[in-house]
Amino acid sequence: MTVTSAPGKVLIAGGYLVLDPLYSGVVVAASSRFYTVVEDAKGNTDTIIVKSPQFIEATWQYRVTFDADDKLVLSQVTPEGAPESKNKFVQLALERTFQLVKEIKSAEHVKVAIRNGLEITILGDNDFYSQRAQLEKRNLPKTQESLKKIPPFVPLGVRIENVHKTGMGSSAALITSVVGSLMIHLKALGSLDRAGDDDHARRLIHNAAQYIHCLAQGKVGSGFDVSSAIFGSHIYTRFDPKVIQPLMESATGDTSLLPTISPNNSAWTSRVQSFRLPPLTRLLLADVDAGSDSPSMASKVLKWRKENSEAALEYWTNLDEANMTVSQALLKLAESYQSHPDEYLQALKTIVLRPAVEWHTLTGKNKVVVDLIQQFGKTYHAIEASKSTVVRQKMKRMGELAGVPIEPDEQTRLLDSCVGLPGVIGGGVPGAGGYDAIWLLVIELDDDSVGSPIANVQQLWQSWQEMNVSPLLAEESLSSGLRLEQSALPPFALRSLDITPRIKIVTKMSSLRPTEIEVIELSDSEDECTGDAATIKRLQRNLRNSRVQHRVLKEKNEQLRKEIEELKEKLSAHNTSMAVDDQEPHSEVARMLNQVLLNYSSLEVLQYEIQELIQTGKLAQDHYGKYTREKQRNLQYTKVSNQGLEEFHIFRISSSSTICGEQ
């Protein structure tokens, strides 16, 4: 069994410009992910069954055959009585990935690998789809706390083509996770240990996913969404579209893929530069009204550019300079945290209670703190200030020139109000813009003595009348892009549970066993490392909360299991006399099974939240090592011990005799 996940994306700078290899864009990988689970089936020879259980009529069945010349043929099979349903993205991902694996290994290798068939399950985090209907169904306000009460991967009750997306790159994340999971499961490549763009396996999946995504969309796009799904947050410069044009023009798929897809093909010219948002800041996202038609908007912008080539070239060049000013300002802040973490924290505490427009007027005795405040002020001005050179102003103006609503007036009024709140660094409309979403970068301090910009923003969103604003839970992902889930447990494997011979309830059931969670313990000694106290305290508190939640859920599940067994015995005893349409007992079983599902899903979410906390702990450890060496403070952590389903141990930070930061 193989499980991979790929993140969604937020393009915070470089909209439209990323279509041109001369320019770059700043893409942030989101914490929301698409998961693909690939399992060997039991006896369904050469049959591939794909399920997307969040949607209705979202099961697709395919058969793989080989002709006399070992040409691979993937054909869809619709079982008798089943509704006809097609998914071009899934079918092309399967077909071209199998073809690529055949070229890398052999036809015989593929035949052996799928001889018993495959079962594939695809699931996307809730943030990829609007949850307005779910909130209304539960009579919940549109807040992040309310969204946390919605079960993970909640069924949406619609066909996949009718779902309202939030513009986070669902199709790119889906294809990337499917291609990656298949190639790993079929043993066509090695490990995904390295996160950088120098990893051969990662670049092979990147090239394949770029090609398949373009093929499914019917055009060669910029590719920043697939790149983010592979590499995480970065500054992206696109590949030359000519590299895959021959494959795009081969409608039958007879052209060999590997010579083009191979990472050794120098024609792949895309560039990935490391990027992350500054520490102690938070990316906030909101779904705003109905989505936009990004391809249509892009075609109009490109038409304007073609008809006004000379003026557009100058305009795009100036806009690119403004975009890079923003990216470098954000990177400089991250570097400043590394070199002056105490002063960085003090600067944030100073400005968090003031709107960004006032930051440049602040003075003080500590020059480093004042300089950092000015850096934050320059970042705000680079994104927001009312000058013709800043990103938001130029993007809005370009939309007006091209006749498309890149930043509609309604969005402008909403963003201006948000940015006017204390502690908000900047914001904008992501990607192609329009009526899709907005993003904000706000200060996030784990300190009750200062105000909460996040709470203020959410309060504004709730009270906003001109547009319907609904927050998302996603933030920047601290882990890599495409990720092979290391646990032996498939987090979302589907299981069919037979209640009676005539009733089958299909639900997500994992074999997760209770885990032992060791909470981080911090030394109480006076010489303990204190450089990033806010991060460590938050890490400690969250892990403790996770342990409590885990214990409560464990107890609930044990009780529910007992009740379910009792109900199953009652159903079995009455099975011979029970009518097929007698749903009352079955409804009760279904209700309880769903409750078990929710609890186990919560346990799975906790484990992944803990993994994210581990990443935060690693970052904190790196920061300590750079600025507390001379203080000889003590910090040591043990590595995670993950032994399949039985154990899941978290970092233990304790005092030792080593110098802080030395391993």
Summary of the structure (lengths in Angstrom):
residues: 663
radius of gyration: 26.0
end to end distance: 34.7
largest distance: 85.4
contacts: 2201
relative contact order: 0.11
helix: 45%
strand: 18%
